[in-house]
Amino acid sequence: MMQRTLFIDPARCIGCQACVAACRECDSHRGKSMIHLDYLDVGATAASSPTVCMQCEDPIAPCAEVCPADAILVTADGVVQQAAKERCIGCANCVHACPFGVPKFDVEEKLQYKCNLCYDRTSVGLAPMCASVCPTGSIFYGTLEELLAQRPGAAATDIVVFGEQEIRTGVATVTPRDFDGAGVPGGMA
């Protein structure tokens, strides 16, 4: 997991959509929101959860691996960028390769868009737009140590399992601690 990253805490999300609106303000997207708010069981509960690019680390960004034009680059600090307009050929392989369903393909522009952790902001030490406006802290930007200082009972994992496939991500999900206090997969606190 990256040193400073997003921590997503679905238990704190109230579905206010402030993150979605703030994401539209990021200069790199030109008015498009790269964060998706998912409603977990419509009709049965108001529970919601923000979905951002999980910045896959292992395997290295499936979206970037399947790009035949090398349009999706991964920065030295692990941020998976959205497709470079001058390189993207509009094949949409990245959309199909993402296990989280994050990249979106703009048919008119023939270009892929996805969250890139507001790299224009995070590369200079600022929080991504979504984290800077989240009123409940459902989207937290910082280090694991900063998260645990604010939420002593929290735990986080950067491992997601799909059947037999395990993916280590650069973005972590906040989870409740095990009842025995043993922590969570991935060795994070």
C-alpha positions in Angstrom: 0.0 0.0 0.0 1.2 3.5 -0.7 2.5 5.6 2.2 -0.3 8.2 1.9 -3.5 6.9 0.3 -7.3 6.7 0.5 -9.0 4.7 3.2 -12.6 3.8 2.4 -14.9 3.2 5.4 -18.3 2.1 4.1 -19.7 2.1 7.6 -19.4 5.9 7.8 -20.9 6.7 4.3 -24.2 8.5 4.5 -24.8 8.7 0.8 -24.6 12.6 0.7 -22.8 12.6 -2.7 -20.4 15.4 -1.6 -17.5 13.2 -2.9 -19.2 12.9 -6.3 -19.7 16.6 -6.6 -16.2 17.4 -5.4 -14.7 15.0 -7.9 -16.3 16.9 -10.7 -14.2 19.9 -9.6 -10.9 18.2 -10.1 -9.0 19.9 -13.0 -8.0 16.6 -14.7 -11.5 15.4 -15.3 -13.2 18.4 -16.8 -16.5 18.2 -15.0 -16.8 14.4 -14.9 -17.0 12.5 -11.6 -14.6 9.6 -11.3 -16.0 8.4 -8.0 -19.1 6.3 -7.9 -21.5 6.0 -5.0 -22.9 2.6 -4.8 -26.1 1.9 -2.9 -25.7 -1.6 -1.4 -29.2 -2.9 -1.1 -31.7 -0.5 -2.6 -35.1 -0.7 -1.0 -33.9 -2.6 2.1 -31.3 -0.1 3.5 -29.9 3.3 2.9 -26.4 1.9 3.1 -24.0 3.3 0.5 -20.3 3.1 -0.3 -17.9 5.2 -2.3 -16.1 3.4 -5.1 -12.8 4.8 -6.3 -10.0 3.2 -8.3 -8.3 0.8 -5.9 -4.9 1.5 -7.4 -4.1 -2.2 -7.8 -0.5 -3.2 -6.9 -0.4 -7.0 -7.2 -1.1 -7.9 -9.8 0.0 -4.6 -11.2 -3.0 -2.6 -12.4 -4.9 -5.0 -14.7 -6.2 -2.0 -16.6 -2.7 -0.9 -17.5 -1.5 -4.5 -18.2 -4.2 -5.0 -20.9 -3.7 -1.6 -22.6 -2.2 -2.3 -26.1 -1.2 1.4 -26.5 0.5 1.8 -23.1 -2.0 4.7 -22.5 -2.4 3.9 -18.8 0.8 4.6 -16.8 1.6 3.8 -13.2 3.6 6.6 -11.5 6.7 5.8 -9.4 4.7 6.3 -6.3 2.1 3.7 -7.4 -0.8 5.8 -8.7 -2.5 4.3 -11.7 -3.3 7.1 -14.1 -6.3 7.5 -16.3 -5.7 6.9 -20.0 -3.5 9.5 -21.7 -5.6 11.1 -24.4 -2.8 11.2 -27.0 -2.2 7.4 -26.6 -5.7 5.9 -25.9 -7.0 4.0 -29.0 -10.5 3.5 -27.5 -10.4 -0.3 -27.3 -12.0 -0.3 -23.8 -9.9 -3.3 -22.7 -9.2 -1.5 -19.4 -12.9 -1.3 -18.7 -13.3 -5.1 -19.0 -10.1 -5.9 -17.1 -10.8 -3.9 -13.9 -12.1 -6.3 -11.2 -13.8 -3.3 -9.5 -15.6 -1.9 -12.5 -14.0 1.5 -12.1 -12.8 2.7 -15.5 -15.6 4.3 -17.6 -15.4 4.7 -21.4 -16.6 7.9 -23.0 -18.0 6.8 -26.3 -18.0 10.3 -27.8 -14.4 11.1 -26.8 -13.3 7.5 -27.4 -11.4 7.8 -24.2 -11.2 6.0 -20.8 -11.6 7.9 -17.6 -11.0 6.8 -14.0 -9.9 8.0 -10.6 -6.2 8.9 -10.4 -6.3 10.0 -6.8 -6.4 13.6 -7.9 -2.7 13.2 -8.8 -2.5 16.9 -9.6 -3.3 17.5 -5.9 -1.8 14.4 -4.1 1.6 14.8 -5.9 2.0 18.1 -4.1 0.8 16.9 -0.7 -2.9 17.9 -0.9 -5.8 15.5 -0.3 -7.9 14.3 -3.2 -11.1 16.3 -3.6 -13.4 13.5 -2.4 -11.5 13.1 0.9 -11.3 16.9 1.5 -15.1 17.2 1.5 -16.3 14.0 3.0 -18.3 15.1 6.2 -18.1 11.7 7.9 -14.6 10.6 7.1 -15.9 7.7 5.0 -13.1 8.7 2.6 -10.0 9.4 4.6 -6.6 10.4 3.0 -3.4 9.9 5.0 -1.2 7.1 6.4 -2.3 4.1 8.3 -0.8 5.6 11.4 -2.8 8.8 11.0 -6.0 6.7 10.5 -5.4 4.7 13.6 -4.6 7.8 15.6 -8.0 9.2 14.8 -9.8 5.8 15.0 -8.1 3.6 17.6 -10.6 0.8 17.1 -10.2 0.7 13.3 -8.5 -1.9 11.2 -7.7 -1.7 7.4 -7.0 -4.1 4.7 -5.4 -3.7 1.3 -6.3 -7.2 0.1 -9.4 -8.0 -1.8 -10.3 -11.6 -2.7 -12.3 -12.6 -5.7 -12.9 -16.3 -5.5 -9.3 -17.7 -5.6 -7.7 -14.5 -6.9 -6.2 -12.2 -4.3 -5.5 -8.6 -5.2 -3.3 -6.2 -3.2 -4.4 -2.6 -3.6 -3.0 0.8 -3.0 -6.2 2.0 -1.5 -7.4 0.3 1.8 -10.8 -0.5 3.1 -11.5 0.2 6.8 -13.0 -2.8 8.5 -14.0 -3.6 12.1 -11.4 -5.4 14.2 -11.9 -9.1 14.7 -13.6 -9.8 18.0 -10.4 -11.4 19.3 -8.4 -8.3 18.3 -6.3 -10.3 15.8 -6.5 -7.7 13.1 -7.3 -8.4 9.4 -5.7 -10.0 6.4 -2.6 -8.3 4.9 -1.0 -7.7 8.2 -2.3 -4.2 8.6 -3.3 -3.0 12.1 
